[in-house]
Amino acid sequence: MTAIDTLSRSAQRRLGLALRSRVAGDDAPERAAVIWGRQGRRWFTATDPVWKVHADASMFPGGVAALLLQSLHPSAMAGVAGHSGYRGDPWGRLQRTSHFLATTTFGTVEDAEAAIARVRGIHERVRGRDDRGVPYRASDPDLLRWVHVAEAWSFLGAYQRFSSEPFTAAEADRYVEQAAVVPGLLGATDVPTDVAGLEAALEAYRAVLRASDAARDAARFLLLDPPLPWSQRAGYGLLAAGGVALLPGWARRELRLPVAGPVAAAAGVLGLAGTKGVRWAMAGVAEERRVSAAESA
């Protein structure tokens, strides 16, 4: 191995570990050992579309798109603003969400069901009124459905646009079907199980979607003022641009984001570059984990 190769591997490992720490927390290795190492039955396997999507680097811009899209539902945004502490502890919220997604996708059925039960308990305590005084509760089946529709639409869209091997139509339908398992257990009803149903559900919600002041404030925080040192903002900006590029034009208009023309086209290119960078960085961490597992076997 040449000196350049050594430096490249070292940089790849440092960046991968930094990303993992941000997304999964400083205790990521311990959590991963439980999720991936625990023996037991799982809902999904490595060949399943839901596994492929949720393990791919495209989840980074997909997650940005999902958060922006979810914010357009006044009840969902009011719940986030009033109960999640996203400004005071944004990375903690991301890490909790990441751990839940990883546990329910890659973990054992026993651990997944326990995680779902914990979240259901939290949802029962989250309630209030939106900016126009309309009451909401996080356990509302229709609100749970919206959160899932926004996530599944964004995650699948990001995978199809930024992954190295986009799905066939049948594989995309299978992803939507598999992704419907967890929200159904959380209490969502009438969850879409194919791409056509997902698209129809998103369109049907448009009647209630709007950008509240809180939603636009959250978008500014997420896109323009993330809690990151300046040295890390350029890389984050690539992924954020990819998330914006994924949004439907009507959603970008509601949030007062670039909607068309060269700026919107450039955002997609930037998102692809950022996703490739994340994929390269995380490959080093994955390789390290495989080597460690082989040595301990």
C-alpha positions in Angstrom: 0.0 0.0 0.0 1.4 3.4 -1.0 1.6 6.4 1.3 -1.2 8.0 -0.7 -3.4 4.9 -0.2 -2.6 5.0 3.5 -3.6 8.7 3.8 -6.8 8.0 1.8 -7.8 5.1 4.0 -7.1 7.2 7.1 -9.2 10.1 5.8 -12.0 7.7 4.8 -12.0 6.2 8.3 -12.0 9.5 10.1 -14.8 10.9 8.0 -16.9 7.7 8.3 -16.5 7.6 12.1 -17.4 11.3 12.4 -20.6 10.7 10.3 -21.5 7.7 12.3 -21.1 9.6 15.6 -23.3 12.4 14.3 -26.1 10.2 13.1 -26.0 7.3 15.6 -24.2 8.8 18.6 -21.0 8.2 20.4 -22.2 4.8 21.5 -22.9 3.7 17.9 -20.5 0.7 18.1 -22.3 -0.7 21.1 -25.8 -0.1 19.6 -24.7 -1.7 16.3 -23.4 -4.7 18.1 -26.9 -5.3 19.5 -28.8 -4.5 16.2 -26.6 -6.6 14.0 -25.2 -9.1 16.4 -28.2 -10.2 18.4 -29.5 -13.7 17.4 -33.1 -14.0 16.5 -35.8 -13.8 13.8 -35.9 -10.6 11.7 -38.6 -9.1 9.6 -36.3 -8.3 6.7 -33.1 -9.6 5.1 -30.2 -8.0 3.2 -31.8 -8.8 -0.1 -35.1 -7.0 0.7 -35.7 -3.5 -0.8 -36.4 -1.9 2.6 -33.0 -3.2 3.9 -31.2 -1.8 0.8 -32.9 1.7 1.0 -32.4 2.1 4.8 -28.8 1.1 4.6 -27.9 3.3 1.7 -26.1 6.7 1.8 -29.1 8.2 -0.1 -30.9 8.2 3.3 -29.0 11.4 4.1 -30.6 13.7 1.5 -33.8 11.6 1.8 -33.9 12.4 5.5 -33.6 16.1 4.8 -36.5 15.9 2.3 -38.6 13.9 4.7 -38.2 16.5 7.5 -39.1 19.4 5.2 -42.1 17.6 3.7 -43.4 16.5 7.1 -43.2 20.1 8.4 -45.9 21.1 6.0 -48.6 19.3 8.0 -49.5 21.9 10.7 -50.1 19.2 13.4 -46.9 17.4 12.7 -44.9 20.6 12.8 -46.6 21.7 16.0 -45.7 18.4 17.6 -42.1 18.7 16.5 -41.8 22.4 17.7 -43.6 21.8 21.0 -42.2 18.4 22.1 -39.1 17.2 20.2 -36.6 19.8 21.3 -35.1 19.8 17.8 -33.4 23.2 18.3 -31.9 22.4 21.7 -30.8 18.9 20.9 -31.1 18.3 17.1 -28.4 15.6 17.0 -30.0 13.7 19.9 -33.3 13.7 18.0 -31.6 12.5 14.9 -29.8 9.8 16.8 -33.0 8.5 18.4 -34.7 8.4 15.1 -31.8 6.7 13.4 -31.7 4.1 16.2 -35.4 3.4 15.9 -35.2 3.0 12.1 -32.1 0.7 12.3 -33.7 -1.4 15.0 -37.0 -1.9 13.2 -35.3 -2.6 9.8 -32.2 -4.6 10.7 -32.8 -5.8 14.3 -34.6 -8.8 15.7 -38.4 -8.9 15.8 -38.2 -8.9 19.6 -36.1 -5.7 19.7 -38.2 -4.0 16.9 -41.4 -4.7 18.8 -39.9 -3.3 22.0 -38.8 -0.1 20.2 -42.3 0.3 18.7 -43.9 -0.1 22.1 -41.7 2.6 23.5 -42.5 5.0 20.7 -46.3 4.3 21.1 -46.0 5.2 24.7 -44.3 8.5 23.9 -46.9 9.3 21.3 -49.7 8.9 23.8 -48.2 11.8 25.8 -47.6 14.2 22.9 -50.6 16.4 22.2 -51.5 20.1 21.9 -52.7 22.7 19.5 -51.3 23.9 16.2 -50.7 27.5 15.2 -54.4 28.0 14.5 -55.6 26.3 17.6 -56.5 23.0 16.1 -55.9 20.2 18.6 -53.6 17.3 17.7 -52.2 14.2 19.2 -49.2 12.2 18.0 -51.1 8.9 18.3 -53.7 10.0 15.8 -53.7 7.3 13.1 -54.0 9.8 10.2 -51.1 11.9 11.5 -49.0 8.8 11.9 -49.9 7.9 8.3 -48.8 11.3 7.1 -45.4 11.0 8.8 -44.9 7.6 7.2 -46.1 8.8 3.7 -43.6 11.7 3.8 -40.8 9.4 4.9 -41.4 6.6 2.5 -41.9 8.9 -0.4 -38.7 10.8 0.4 -36.5 7.7 1.2 -37.6 5.9 -2.0 -37.2 9.0 -4.1 -33.7 9.6 -2.8 -32.8 6.0 -3.4 -34.1 6.1 -7.0 -32.2 9.3 -7.7 -28.9 8.9 -5.8 -28.3 5.2 -5.4 -25.9 3.3 -7.7 -28.6 0.7 -8.6 -32.1 2.1 -8.6 -35.1 -0.3 -8.2 -37.3 -1.7 -10.9 -40.9 -0.8 -10.6 -41.6 -4.2 -8.9 -38.8 -3.6 -6.4 -40.1 -0.1 -5.7 -43.5 -1.5 -4.9 -42.0 -4.1 -2.7 -40.2 -1.3 -0.8 -43.4 0.5 -0.1 -45.1 -2.7 1.0 -42.3 -3.6 3.4 -41.9 0.0 4.7 -45.6 -0.2 5.7 -45.0 -2.8 8.4 -43.7 -0.5 11.2 -46.2 2.4 10.8 -49.0 -0.1 10.9 -47.8 -1.4 14.2 -47.3 2.2 15.5 -51.1 2.8 14.9 -51.3 4.3 11.4 -54.2 3.2 9.3 -54.8 2.7 5.6 -51.0 2.7 5.0 -50.0 2.6 1.2 -48.5 -0.7 0.1 -47.3 0.2 -3.5 -45.9 3.2 -5.3 -49.2 4.2 -6.9 -50.9 4.2 -3.5 -48.0 6.2 -2.0 -48.3 8.9 -4.7 -52.0 9.0 -4.3 -51.7 9.4 -0.5 -49.2 12.3 -0.8 -51.5 14.1 -3.3 -54.5 13.6 -1.1 -52.8 15.3 1.9 -52.2 18.5 -0.1 -55.5 19.9 1.0 -54.3 20.2 4.6 -50.6 21.0 4.0 -49.3 24.5 4.4 -46.1 26.1 5.5 -46.7 27.6 9.0 -44.2 30.1 10.4 -42.8 27.3 12.4 -42.3 25.2 9.3 -40.4 28.0 7.5 -38.3 28.6 10.6 -37.5 24.9 10.8 -36.5 24.9 7.1 -34.1 27.9 7.7 -32.6 26.1 10.7 -32.2 22.8 8.8 -30.8 24.4 5.6 -29.1 27.6 6.5 -28.1 27.4 10.1 -27.4 23.8 11.1 -25.6 23.2 14.4 -22.3 22.4 12.8 -18.8 23.9 12.8 -18.0 25.8 9.6 -15.5 23.2 8.5 -18.4 20.6 8.2 -21.0 22.8 6.6 -19.9 22.5 3.0 -20.4 18.7 3.1 -23.7 19.0 4.9 -24.8 21.6 2.3 -24.4 19.1 -0.5 -26.7 16.7 1.2 -29.2 19.4 2.1 -29.3 20.6 -1.5 -30.1 17.0 -2.5 -32.9 17.0 -0.1 -34.4 20.2 -1.5 -34.0 18.8 -5.0 -36.2 15.8 -4.1 -39.2 17.9 -2.9 -42.2 18.4 -5.2 -42.3 21.9 -6.7 -45.4 22.8 -4.7 -43.6 21.9 -1.4 -40.6 24.0 -2.3 -42.9 26.9 -3.1 -44.7 26.6 0.2 -41.3 26.7 2.0 -40.0 29.5 -0.2 -37.2 27.4 -1.6 -35.8 27.4 -5.1 -38.4 25.8 -7.3 -37.1 25.6 -10.9 -34.4 26.4 -13.4 -30.7 26.1 -13.0 -30.7 26.5 -9.2 -33.0 23.5 -8.7 -31.1 21.4 -11.3 -27.8 22.2 -9.6 -29.2 21.1 -6.2 -29.7 17.6 -7.6 -26.1 17.5 -8.9 -24.8 18.6 -5.5 -26.9 16.1 -3.7 -25.5 13.3 -5.9 -22.0 14.4 -5.1 -22.7 14.6 -1.4 -24.3 11.1 -1.4 -21.3 9.6 -3.1 -19.0 11.2 -0.5 -21.0 9.7 2.3 -21.1 6.3 0.6 -17.3 6.4 0.3 -16.8 7.4 3.9 -19.2 4.9 5.4 -17.6 2.1 3.2 -14.5 2.4 5.3 -16.4 2.0 8.6 -18.3 -1.0 7.2 -15.0 -2.6 6.1 -13.6 -2.1 9.5 -16.6 -3.7 11.1 -16.4 -6.7 8.7 -12.7 -7.2 9.5 -13.3 -6.9 13.2 -16.1 -9.5 13.1 -14.0 -11.9 11.1 -11.1 -11.6 13.6 -13.4 -12.3 16.5 -15.1 -15.2 14.9 
